[in-house]
């Protein structure tokens, strides 16, 4: 059974199922859902809890032992199993599927996982769990929806903010939900219930953004010039290597050129992505970006990446300025073309 996150609270008001699987790319949301499930289990009489973490060398026989042993106090048991890698291996897959065959109302298995790639989501072990139990996937809201998410969290502590304040917070945390959660809690400590002015939010919120090249790649492909500019500035201030930044940008531009050329030849998108080893959400980003950028722009961008490579190595004598300015020009070359295409 697949549930959405917003359905979980109501679901926990009912009798618990013997199996729950919580995973996704938002650790905060997974953690909160797991805590809510533990609280519901205690309320429903699962008085014993056995915790396990399936790290390297984990003995999967412990899972079978935990489900077969009677509770020390004659009550019901919550088995709290964490799989940090998201890959149970052959032995773990067999143990998890075996649990599905002997589930009992006296036990609840809570399995928490990290974000899974599409291969693991389609694996037999995961499909078996999804069919036998309740599965919830928690992904962080996209940047455009983050202000609404923050507003909902503020409402829980009886605080409100206008759109400008919510956007400011969203931009500062750059999609980091744990950082956003900390800042929201800080606002509850600093200010009383009610409306929060933009000035109060600005004064209270620290720059907790954690800029990385993945943010840069996404901003480049989506044509989000404002985010791209902020990310480049953040990477430069945090002392990131220009070599790594250029590698990330050049890789996406080369992938764009390859995808665009393959689609123009009539190659199927699925076959093309498999050939280029492009997986997950990056497929849709590249597909849309390839539709919005022209061949000549890509040729110019590839030439610019070569020039920046020479500049980083001290071999460029063109006097075209700082390499970080060059990164921004490169991003604007792709992004501006995409924006112009969208308007046209």
QUICOR-V532522 format. One record per backbone hydrogen bond with DSSP energy under -1.0 kcal/mol. NH is the residue of the N-H (numbers start at 1). CO is the residue of the C=O. E is the energy in kcal/mol with one decimal. If there is no record, write none. Layout:
{{NH/CO/E} {NH/CO/E}}
//
This chain:
{{3/135/-2.6} {7/4/-1.8} {8/5/-1.2} {11/7/-1.9} {12/8/-2.3} {13/10/-1.2} {14/11/-1.9} {20/109/-2.7} {21/134/-2.8} {22/111/-2.6} {23/136/-2.0} {26/138/-1.5} {30/26/-2.0} {31/27/-2.8} {32/28/-2.5} {33/29/-2.2} {34/30/-2.4} {35/31/-2.4} {36/32/-2.2} {37/33/-2.1} {38/34/-2.4} {39/35/-2.3} {40/36/-2.2} {41/37/-2.4} {42/38/-2.3} {43/39/-2.1} {44/40/-1.7} {45/42/-1.4} {46/41/-2.9} {47/45/-1.8} {48/76/-2.0} {50/78/-2.6} {52/80/-3.0} {54/82/-3.2} {55/53/-2.1} {58/55/-2.0} {62/59/-2.1} {63/60/-1.1} {65/61/-2.3} {66/62/-2.5} {67/63/-1.8} {68/64/-1.4} {69/65/-2.3} {74/71/-1.3} {76/45/-1.3} {77/106/-2.8} {78/48/-3.0} {79/108/-3.3} {80/50/-3.0} {81/110/-2.8} {82/52/-2.3} {83/112/-2.5} {92/88/-1.2} {93/89/-2.6} {94/90/-2.0} {95/91/-2.1} {96/92/-2.6} {97/93/-2.3} {98/94/-2.1} {99/95/-1.9} {100/96/-1.4} {102/99/-1.4} {107/104/-1.5} {108/77/-2.1} {109/18/-2.6} {110/79/-3.1} {111/20/-3.0} {112/81/-2.2} {113/22/-2.7} {121/117/-2.0} {122/118/-1.3} {127/123/-2.4} {128/124/-2.4} {129/125/-1.8} {130/126/-2.6} {131/127/-1.8} {132/128/-1.9} {133/129/-2.8} {134/19/-2.2} {135/1/-3.3} {136/21/-2.7} {138/23/-3.3} {145/142/-1.5} {149/145/-1.7} {150/146/-2.6} {151/147/-2.4} {152/148/-2.0} {153/149/-1.9} {154/150/-2.6} {155/151/-2.1} {156/152/-1.1} {157/154/-1.0} {158/155/-1.8} {159/154/-2.3} {160/194/-2.1} {166/162/-2.1} {167/163/-2.6} {168/164/-2.2} {169/165/-2.1} {170/166/-2.3} {171/167/-2.5} {172/168/-1.9} {173/169/-2.0} {174/170/-1.1} {176/173/-2.0} {177/175/-1.1} {180/176/-2.4} {181/177/-2.9} {182/178/-2.0} {183/179/-2.2} {184/180/-2.5} {185/181/-2.3} {186/182/-2.1} {187/183/-1.9} {188/184/-1.5} {189/185/-1.5} {190/186/-2.3} {191/187/-2.3} {194/158/-2.6} {196/160/-3.3} {201/197/-2.1} {202/198/-2.9} {203/199/-2.3} {204/200/-1.8} {205/201/-2.6} {208/206/-1.5} {216/212/-1.5} {217/213/-2.5} {218/214/-2.1} {219/215/-2.5} {220/216/-2.3} {221/217/-2.2} {222/218/-2.3} {224/219/-1.5} {225/223/-1.4} {228/224/-2.5} {229/225/-2.5} {230/226/-2.3} {231/227/-2.7} {232/228/-2.5} {233/229/-2.3} {234/230/-2.5} {235/231/-2.8} {236/232/-2.3} {237/233/-2.5} {238/234/-2.0} {239/236/-1.3} {240/235/-2.7} {245/241/-1.9} {246/242/-2.7} {247/243/-2.2} {248/244/-2.3} {249/245/-2.2} {250/246/-3.1} {251/247/-2.3} {252/248/-1.6} {253/249/-2.2} {254/250/-2.7} {255/251/-2.2} {256/252/-2.5} {257/253/-2.2} {258/254/-2.3} {259/255/-2.8} {260/256/-2.7} {261/257/-2.2} {262/258/-2.4} {263/259/-2.6} {264/260/-2.0} {265/261/-1.4} {266/263/-1.4} {267/262/-2.2} {272/268/-2.4} {273/269/-2.8} {274/270/-2.0} {275/271/-2.3} {276/272/-2.3} {278/273/-2.7} {283/280/-1.9} {285/281/-1.8} {286/282/-2.5} {287/283/-2.5} {288/284/-2.4} {289/285/-2.2} {290/286/-2.6} {291/287/-1.2} {298/294/-1.9} {299/295/-2.3} {300/296/-2.4} {301/297/-2.5} {302/298/-2.5} {303/299/-2.0} {304/300/-2.0} {305/301/-2.2} {306/302/-1.8} {307/303/-2.0} {308/304/-2.7} {309/305/-2.1} {310/306/-1.8} {311/307/-2.3} {312/308/-2.6} {313/309/-1.5} {314/311/-1.3} {315/310/-3.4} {326/322/-1.7} {327/323/-2.3} {328/324/-1.8} {329/325/-2.4} {330/326/-2.5} {331/327/-2.5} {332/328/-2.5} {333/329/-2.0} {334/330/-1.5} {335/331/-3.0} {336/332/-2.8} {338/334/-1.8} {339/335/-2.5} {340/336/-2.5} {341/337/-2.2} {342/338/-2.3} {343/339/-2.2} {344/340/-2.1}}
//
